[in-house]
Amino acid sequence: MSNPNLPPDIILLVLKVYEARMIYRQRDKKNILKRDLQVIGLRSEIITLTLWESLATKVGKQLEDMINEKPIIFAKGVVGKNFNGFTLSSTISTIIEINPDLPATKEMMDWFNETGYRHSSSHLDAYLMADLLKINTSELSSGEMKHYVTKVIIKGLQHEESIWYPSCNTCKSKVTITKDIARCSKCSKEKADYSLRYLIKLYVEDDTSNAIFTLFDNEAESIIGVPVSELENIKVTNIEEYNKIIKSFLRQGDDLHS
């Protein structure tokens, strides 16, 4: 794995289960199923674990049904990588056990009950926008992550015509598509596997200042409430319903992390 602090077999507590969605795999021209989980490891930061195919449907649905119980999983044979933060992914040999009868399961739950909720926005002090703008993130050490919470009003979209992009499944960079062939210049792949991902730039403000916030895939989906592939289909087949969803999204005020 890319992160030496996380072994390939790991105990994780599941905080959130996202909707399963189809993505397009260019090399064999197949649609494959994926589902992202927001998880936390013992004494680690919140990270994303992606489940693929049968794990996304079977295990993902089980976890979705019991999410209020904060299930703990033992993930065997996962892989990790660093790209815009550390993420985990299942492989064809990955095995997921839910709430296993292991000492580490009790240790994880005891630790989370004592300290884990500090990651929740309701347990963090909110910053005013004017204070956030004074923070110099360039002073953070390499790989260090900081969480900030602010409450703002969404005023509008920076680019109303485009709130998603075709994303390389390897590096998440934008791919160019010509005659149904996707090319990723960053990976130097002529037939890149890709899927649609949200990338939303919002004008926001509070009583002290204003700014542009960028929402990436999972964060955007959690606020809009619709997977990007489904929203794309709605835009094509029912533009009135699409506009209604976007207007509802823009009317929201939410606690956004910067």
SULDA-V115149 format. One record per pair of residues at least 4 apart in sequence whose C-alpha atoms are under 7 Angstrom apart, sorted by sequence separation. I is the first residue (numbers start at 0). J is the second residue. If there is no record, write none. Layout:
i:I j:J
i:I j:J
This chain:
i:24 j:28
i:25 j:29
i:39 j:43
i:40 j:44
i:50 j:54
i:51 j:55
i:52 j:56
i:53 j:57
i:54 j:58
i:55 j:59
i:56 j:60
i:57 j:61
i:58 j:62
i:59 j:63
i:60 j:64
i:61 j:65
i:62 j:66
i:66 j:70
i:81 j:85
i:89 j:93
i:100 j:104
i:102 j:106
i:103 j:107
i:104 j:108
i:105 j:109
i:106 j:110
i:107 j:111
i:108 j:112
i:109 j:113
i:110 j:114
i:111 j:115
i:119 j:123
i:126 j:130
i:127 j:131
i:128 j:132
i:129 j:133
i:130 j:134
i:139 j:143
i:167 j:171
i:176 j:180
i:177 j:181
i:183 j:187
i:184 j:188
i:204 j:208
i:205 j:209
i:214 j:218
i:215 j:219
i:216 j:220
i:217 j:221
i:218 j:222
i:219 j:223
i:220 j:224
i:225 j:229
i:226 j:230
i:227 j:231
i:228 j:232
i:229 j:233
i:230 j:234
i:231 j:235
i:232 j:236
i:233 j:237
i:234 j:238
i:237 j:241
i:238 j:242
i:239 j:243
i:240 j:244
i:241 j:245
i:242 j:246
i:243 j:247
i:244 j:248
i:245 j:249
i:246 j:250
i:247 j:251
i:23 j:28
i:24 j:29
i:39 j:44
i:50 j:55
i:54 j:59
i:65 j:70
i:80 j:85
i:81 j:86
i:99 j:104
i:110 j:115
i:111 j:116
i:117 j:122
i:126 j:131
i:166 j:171
i:167 j:172
i:176 j:181
i:183 j:188
i:204 j:209
i:214 j:219
i:220 j:225
i:225 j:230
i:233 j:238
i:23 j:29
i:24 j:30
i:39 j:45
i:79 j:85
i:80 j:86
i:98 j:104
i:116 j:122
i:117 j:123
i:166 j:172
i:167 j:173
i:175 j:181
i:176 j:182
i:182 j:188
i:183 j:189
i:203 j:209
i:204 j:210
i:220 j:226
i:0 j:7
i:23 j:30
i:24 j:31
i:38 j:45
i:39 j:46
i:79 j:86
i:80 j:87
i:166 j:173
i:167 j:174
i:174 j:181
i:175 j:182
i:182 j:189
i:203 j:210
i:233 j:240
i:234 j:241
i:22 j:30
i:23 j:31
i:37 j:45
i:38 j:46
i:62 j:70
i:79 j:87
i:165 j:173
i:166 j:174
i:174 j:182
i:175 j:183
i:181 j:189
i:182 j:190
i:183 j:191
i:202 j:210
i:203 j:211
i:233 j:241
i:21 j:30
i:22 j:31
i:37 j:46
i:38 j:47
i:78 j:87
i:79 j:88
i:164 j:173
i:165 j:174
i:174 j:183
i:181 j:190
i:182 j:191
i:202 j:211
i:203 j:212
i:21 j:31
i:22 j:32
i:37 j:47
i:38 j:48
i:77 j:87
i:78 j:88
i:173 j:183
i:180 j:190
i:181 j:191
i:201 j:211
i:202 j:212
i:21 j:32
i:36 j:47
i:37 j:48
i:77 j:88
i:78 j:89
i:200 j:211
i:201 j:212
i:20 j:32
i:21 j:33
i:35 j:47
i:36 j:48
i:77 j:89
i:200 j:212
i:201 j:213
i:19 j:32
i:20 j:33
i:35 j:48
i:36 j:49
i:77 j:90
i:200 j:213
i:19 j:33
i:20 j:34
i:35 j:49
i:199 j:213
i:200 j:214
i:19 j:34
i:34 j:49
i:35 j:50
i:198 j:213
i:199 j:214
i:18 j:34
i:33 j:49
i:34 j:50
i:76 j:92
i:77 j:93
i:167 j:183
i:198 j:214
i:199 j:215
i:17 j:34
i:33 j:50
i:34 j:51
i:76 j:93
i:198 j:215
i:17 j:35
i:33 j:51
i:75 j:93
i:76 j:94
i:197 j:215
i:198 j:216
i:16 j:35
i:17 j:36
i:32 j:51
i:33 j:52
i:75 j:94
i:197 j:216
i:16 j:36
i:32 j:52
i:74 j:94
i:75 j:95
i:196 j:216
i:15 j:36
i:16 j:37
i:31 j:52
i:34 j:55
i:74 j:95
i:128 j:149
i:15 j:37
i:33 j:55
i:73 j:95
i:74 j:96
i:126 j:148
i:127 j:149
i:197 j:219
i:13 j:36
i:14 j:37
i:32 j:55
i:72 j:95
i:73 j:96
i:125 j:148
i:126 j:149
i:13 j:37
i:14 j:38
i:72 j:96
i:73 j:97
i:124 j:148
i:125 j:149
i:167 j:191
i:168 j:192
i:13 j:38
i:34 j:59
i:72 j:97
i:123 j:148
i:125 j:150
i:167 j:192
i:168 j:193
i:223 j:248
i:12 j:38
i:13 j:39
i:71 j:97
i:72 j:98
i:73 j:99
i:167 j:193
i:168 j:194
i:11 j:38
i:12 j:39
i:70 j:97
i:71 j:98
i:72 j:99
i:166 j:193
i:167 j:194
i:11 j:39
i:12 j:40
i:70 j:98
i:120 j:148
i:165 j:193
i:166 j:194
i:11 j:40
i:165 j:194
i:166 j:195
i:10 j:40
i:165 j:195
i:166 j:196
i:197 j:227
i:164 j:195
i:165 j:196
i:196 j:227
i:163 j:195
i:164 j:196
i:195 j:227
i:71 j:104
i:163 j:196
i:164 j:197
i:195 j:228
i:163 j:197
i:164 j:198
i:162 j:197
i:163 j:198
i:19 j:55
i:162 j:198
i:162 j:199
i:48 j:86
i:49 j:87
i:50 j:88
i:51 j:89
i:46 j:85
i:47 j:86
i:48 j:87
i:49 j:88
i:50 j:89
i:46 j:86
i:47 j:87
i:48 j:88
i:49 j:89
i:158 j:200
i:157 j:200
i:156 j:200
i:157 j:201
i:156 j:201
i:157 j:202
i:155 j:201
i:156 j:202
i:16 j:63
i:155 j:202
i:153 j:201
i:154 j:202
i:153 j:202
i:154 j:203
i:153 j:203
i:15 j:66
i:152 j:203
i:153 j:204
i:151 j:203
i:152 j:204
i:151 j:204
i:152 j:205
i:151 j:205
i:14 j:69
i:13 j:69
i:12 j:69
i:13 j:70
i:12 j:70
i:13 j:71
i:12 j:71
i:11 j:71
i:12 j:72
i:11 j:72
i:10 j:72
i:11 j:73
i:10 j:73
i:9 j:73
i:10 j:74
i:9 j:74
i:8 j:74
i:9 j:75
i:41 j:107
i:8 j:75
i:7 j:75
i:8 j:76
i:7 j:76
i:8 j:77
i:7 j:77
i:7 j:78
i:2 j:79
i:128 j:205
i:0 j:78
i:1 j:79
i:129 j:207
i:0 j:79
i:1 j:80
i:128 j:207
i:129 j:208
i:0 j:80
i:1 j:81
i:127 j:207
i:128 j:208
i:128 j:209
i:82 j:170
i:155 j:249
i:154 j:249
i:153 j:249
i:153 j:250
i:153 j:251
i:153 j:252
i:152 j:252
i:151 j:252
i:151 j:253
i:150 j:253
i:151 j:254
i:150 j:254
i:149 j:254
i:150 j:255
i:148 j:254
i:149 j:255
i:148 j:255
i:149 j:256
i:148 j:256
i:147 j:256
i:148 j:257
i:146 j:256
i:147 j:257
i:146 j:257
i:26 j:190
i:25 j:190
i:26 j:191
i:25 j:191
i:26 j:192
i:25 j:192
i:24 j:192
i:25 j:193
i:23 j:192
i:24 j:193
i:23 j:193
i:22 j:193
i:23 j:194
i:22 j:194
i:18 j:226
